[in-house]
Every structure is written in structure tokens, then in C-alpha cells.
């Protein structure tokens, strides 16, 4: 049997899972803690910097963050 390759990893809320419906079968719950806050902040900062470089400072200031 051929091995399946991971093509995406994401952080989803319960609402996200409800929207995906029953076709989305493989999710692994994680505890809500602060172990990854620094990493998530760095990702948010990198996204904002990229948006700023592409679109200017006004677009970067309006970028919505889930936290």
C-alpha cells in the first residue's frame, strides 16, 4: 500500500472543523497552552512584514489576526 504524504498542517478551531464537515477525518486535538506563543507571534510578524513589503504599511496595519 502506498504511503500517504502530509500536504498540510493547520491549527483549526471547533468551528473550523464543523465547517469542514464529516469529510475531514483526521484531526488531532492539542491543549491550549502558551508553549508556542513565541513561534505564533513570529509567524504573525513575518506575515505582516511580507504584506507590508507587498502592499504598503496601510494594508499591514489592517491585517486581521485570530488572537
N, C-alpha and C positions, 0 to 999 in steps of 0.2 A: 504494500500500500504506500502510495506517495505521501511524503511528509508535507503538511500544510505549513506555509510560511506566514509569519506575522507581517501584516501590511500596515497596521495602525495600532496605536495605543492612545487612549484618551481618558480624561477624567470627566465622568458624567454624573449628573445629579439623578435622583429618583425620577424626576420629571422628564429628563432626557431619555431615560430607559422606557418610560411609559410611551413617549412619542415614537420611539423606535419599534415598539410593539413586540409581538411574540417571535418575529423573525430574527431578533437579536438574542442569541442564546448563550453567549459566553461572556459573562462579566464576573469580576472578582471584587467583592466589597473590600474597602480599606477603611481603617479607623480614621477619624478626623483628629489629627494632631498637628503639631507645628514643626515636625521634622523636616518638611520640605518647603517651609515658608521662604527661606533664602533662595532656593532654586526657582520657585514660582515667581518671586519678585524679580530675579534676574531675567527670567523669560519675559515677563511683562515689560521690563525696562528695555530689553533688546527689541521687542515688538514695537514699542513706542519710538525707539531710535530709528528703526527701519522705516516706519511710517513717516516720521519727521523728514528723513532723508529723501523719501519719495514724493511726499505731498506738502511739505512745509510744516511749520510749527502749529498752525491752527488745527490741522487735521489730527496731529498727535495729541493735542490737548483735549480733543473730543473723543478719543478712543475709549470705548467702554471696557471696564474690567469687571469680572464677576465677583471679585472680593470686596 
